[in-house]
Structures are given as structure tokens and as C-alpha cells.
Amino acid sequence: KNFGIISFNVRGIRDTQKRREMFRWFQKKKYSICMLQEVHCTESVEKQWYAEWGFHIYFCHGQTDARGVCILFKNDFDYQIHNIIKDNSGRYLILDVTIHQQRITLANMYGFNEDKPAFYEEFIEQVETLPNDHRIIGGDFNFVLDVSKDKFGGNPVTHFKNQKIITDWMEDTDLLDIWRQQNPGKFRYTWRRKNPTFIQSRLDRKSTRL
């Protein structure tokens, strides 16, 4: 049986109306797992968010106005969590999970909007501690893999140290940018800025090795 996964930077969902609207939207979609970034979660909201979502949420807390990632599971499939890895600042959450008798590393990451190669090296090291052959890596990486295809407007630059670390890791471990594999010639973007220069970038992505 297949299961769908969505990765989404929500830019804060502490506002009750926005959060409930987003939860309803996710519930209507055919995704069994939602990987959310920049949720601005803290320990104080866990019980309320659990109740509003109606099933399991796994958190890596940030602050009330910054960072925080979480992974939401629907109750339409069986799974078992073996291990949970998270950092102390709300930047990444890694689950070692069995879904439909297949053991998977499921990782959700909110990267830095600057060259921080040490952070990405730490993230990779944590993912590599789990000996699973199957991996799904999602999140807002805050840089593009290919400036010619994943960025429009502005200077053709990105955070190249971060890019190299992730690109080398993908090549070494056979991770695929699944959307780009399925859409090799398309130009789609997940972030845009109008002023002072119009820029669009595909900063959010999901990589898989299945």
C-alpha cells in the first residue's frame, strides 16, 4: 500500500485560525504524513495541537517566533517508531520508523539561510547513524541545488558550501531529488520575493532513496 508525504514551510502556525485551517487542508489531502517547517512550536502547545490534529505529531521545538519542525501522521495506516533524533534548536527531526513492514528513515529539516556547512554535516551524520536502506529527506533547505533551474531573478548564486555538502551526499548515497527526477525541464518555485528585486527559488524539496 502506498502512502503520500508532503513537505511544507508554514511560516508559523501559532495563530489558532491559521493552524486549524492548515490542519483541515492537510486532512482533506491524500497525504498520510505531513512534514512541516518553521512552525514556531514550543512544549506549551503540544497538547492543544495534538487535540486539533486528532492523531500523532512528533515535534522538534524552536521558539514562539522562530524555527521548529514537526511531522504529522494521519490515522489511515499502521506504523512503529523505533528511534527519534532531534537537535536542540528546532532545525531537524529524524524518525526511524517502520511503515507497511518497511523500515524507513524519515527526516525533516529547516536549514539556515546562510552558508553553515557544519550544520548540514551534523544533519547528515545523524541521518547516517540509522542503518536503513530506505530514506525520505524533506524540508526547507534554504538553498537551491541548481541555480539554472531552481532560481529565477537576482544573481545566479546560492549557499554553495551547503549545496556541495548535500550534493556530494546525494551522489554518494544514491539520494534523488524526486520532484526534479519527475519534472526535469520544469521551473517551479517554493519561495518568492518581490522587492527590491523579484526573485523566485525552489528551496523546499524532498529527496528519496527507496
C-alpha positions in Angstrom: 0.0 0.0 0.0 1.3 3.4 -0.9 1.4 6.4 1.4 1.8 10.1 0.4 4.1 12.6 2.1 4.0 16.4 1.8 6.7 18.9 2.9 5.6 22.4 3.7 7.1 25.6 5.2 4.1 27.1 7.1 5.9 30.2 8.3 4.4 30.0 11.8 1.1 28.3 12.9 0.8 29.6 16.4 -2.2 31.6 15.3 -5.2 29.4 16.1 -7.2 30.2 13.0 -4.3 29.7 10.6 -3.3 26.5 12.3 -6.8 25.0 12.2 -7.3 26.0 8.6 -4.0 24.3 7.7 -4.8 21.2 9.6 -8.1 20.9 7.8 -6.4 21.4 4.5 -3.9 18.7 5.2 -6.7 16.3 6.4 -8.5 16.8 3.1 -5.5 15.9 1.0 -4.3 12.4 0.2 -1.2 12.6 2.2 -0.6 10.3 5.2 2.4 12.2 6.5 3.0 16.0 6.7 6.5 17.3 7.3 6.2 21.0 8.4 8.9 23.6 8.9 9.1 26.9 10.7 6.0 26.0 12.8 7.2 28.1 15.8 6.3 25.2 18.2 7.1 25.0 21.9 6.3 22.4 24.6 3.4 24.5 25.7 1.4 23.9 22.5 1.8 20.2 22.2 -1.5 19.1 23.9 -3.6 21.6 22.0 -2.0 20.8 18.6 -2.5 17.1 19.3 -6.2 17.6 20.0 -6.7 19.8 16.9 -4.9 17.4 14.6 -6.5 14.3 16.1 -3.6 11.9 15.9 0.1 11.8 16.4 2.5 14.7 16.0 6.3 14.5 16.5 8.0 17.8 17.5 11.4 19.4 17.5 10.7 22.7 19.2 12.0 26.1 18.3 10.8 29.4 19.7 7.4 31.2 19.7 8.6 33.2 16.7 11.3 31.1 15.1 12.2 27.7 13.8 10.5 24.5 14.9 9.7 21.5 12.8 7.2 18.7 13.2 5.9 15.6 11.4 2.2 14.8 11.5 0.8 11.3 10.9 -2.7 10.5 9.9 -4.5 7.5 11.3 -5.0 5.8 8.0 -2.1 3.4 8.2 0.0 1.5 10.8 3.5 2.4 11.7 6.0 1.8 14.5 8.6 4.4 15.7 12.0 2.8 16.7 14.0 6.0 17.4 13.7 9.8 17.3 16.6 12.1 16.7 16.3 15.9 17.1 18.5 18.9 17.5 18.2 21.5 20.3 17.2 24.5 18.2 14.2 23.3 16.2 16.2 22.6 13.0 15.7 18.9 12.3 13.7 15.9 13.3 14.7 12.4 12.2 12.4 9.3 12.7 13.4 5.7 12.4 10.1 4.2 11.5 8.5 1.0 10.1 5.6 1.6 7.7 3.8 -1.3 6.0 6.6 -3.6 7.1 9.3 -1.4 5.5 11.8 0.3 7.8 12.5 3.9 6.7 14.5 6.9 7.8 12.2 9.9 7.7 14.0 13.3 8.1 12.5 16.8 8.2 14.9 19.7 8.1 14.7 23.6 8.3 18.1 24.8 7.1 20.0 28.1 7.6 19.6 31.0 5.2 23.4 31.3 5.1 26.4 29.1 4.4 26.5 26.9 7.5 28.3 23.7 6.3 28.8 22.4 9.8 25.1 22.2 10.4 24.5 20.2 7.2 27.4 17.9 8.1 25.8 17.3 11.6 22.4 16.6 10.0 24.0 14.1 7.6 25.9 12.4 10.4 22.7 12.0 12.4 20.8 10.5 9.4 23.7 8.1 8.8 23.5 6.7 12.3 20.4 4.9 11.3 21.2 1.9 9.1 18.1 2.0 7.0 18.4 1.4 3.2 15.2 3.4 2.6 15.2 7.1 3.2 12.9 10.1 2.7 14.6 13.5 3.4 12.3 16.6 3.2 12.2 20.2 4.3 13.2 23.7 3.6 16.9 23.6 2.8 17.2 27.4 2.2 19.4 26.9 -0.9 19.0 25.6 -4.4 20.6 22.6 -5.9 20.7 24.0 -9.5 20.8 27.8 -9.9 19.9 27.4 -13.6 16.7 25.5 -12.9 15.7 26.3 -9.3 16.2 30.0 -9.2 14.7 32.9 -11.3 15.8 36.5 -10.9 18.6 38.1 -8.9 22.2 36.8 -9.1 22.8 33.2 -10.1 24.1 32.3 -6.6 23.2 30.2 -3.7 24.9 29.0 -0.5 27.5 27.0 -2.3 29.2 25.3 0.7 25.8 23.9 1.8 25.0 22.9 -1.7 28.2 21.0 -2.2 27.8 19.1 1.1 24.2 18.0 0.2 25.0 17.3 -3.5 28.0 15.1 -2.6 25.9 13.3 0.0 23.2 12.6 -2.5 25.7 11.3 -5.1 27.4 9.1 -2.5 24.2 7.6 -1.2 22.0 7.5 -4.3 19.5 10.0 -2.9 17.3 11.5 -5.6 15.6 14.9 -5.8 12.3 13.2 -6.6 10.4 16.2 -8.0 13.3 17.1 -10.3 13.6 13.5 -11.4 9.9 13.5 -12.4 10.0 17.1 -13.8 13.4 17.5 -15.4 12.5 20.5 -17.5 10.0 22.4 -15.4 10.5 25.6 -13.5 8.6 25.7 -10.2 9.4 27.7 -7.1 8.5 27.5 -3.4 9.7 30.9 -2.3 9.5 34.4 -3.8 10.4 38.0 -3.0 9.0 41.0 -4.9 11.2 43.8 -3.6 13.7 45.2 -4.1 14.4 42.6 -6.8 11.9 39.9 -7.9 13.4 36.5 -7.1 11.9 33.0 -7.0 13.7 29.9 -5.7 12.9 26.2 -5.1 14.2 26.0 -1.6 11.9 23.2 -0.4 12.5 19.7 -1.7 12.1 16.0 -0.9 14.9 13.5 -1.6 14.3 9.8 -1.5 16.2 6.5 -1.7 13.7 3.6 -1.8 
